[in-house]
Amino acid sequence: MDGTLISTFTDPKLQRPWGVHVTLAGQVFVCGNTSHTAIQVDHEGKKKLAQIDGVTYPISVWVNTNIEQIIVGTYGTNKIVVLELQ
């Protein structure tokens, strides 16, 4: 709450990070707008756990763990992509 930096995550495959969602369990999801990816980062922000490729210009991500789905909003495509968690 005092603004102390906890961690910084860097991945060259994550281009133009945009849109972040943190679940109640602490799972962190981030969109890579120009890399056309959405990734999951561990709750400490130190390593990538999963990557979804091929989502055109993702700008928002939301995870519903109750129904095991990831919903990704895209820019300029008029699409919302719904994916099953596995």
HELIX and SHEET records of a PDB file:
SHEET    1   A 4 PRO A  17  VAL A  22  0                                        
SHEET    2   A 4 VAL A  28  GLY A  32 -1                                        
SHEET    3   A 4 THR A  37  VAL A  41 -1                                        
SHEET    4   A 4 LYS A  48  ASP A  53 -1                                        
SHEET    1   B 3 PRO A  58  ASN A  64  0                                        
SHEET    2   B 3 GLN A  69  THR A  74 -1                                        
SHEET    3   B 3 ILE A  80  GLU A  84 -1                                        
END                                                                             
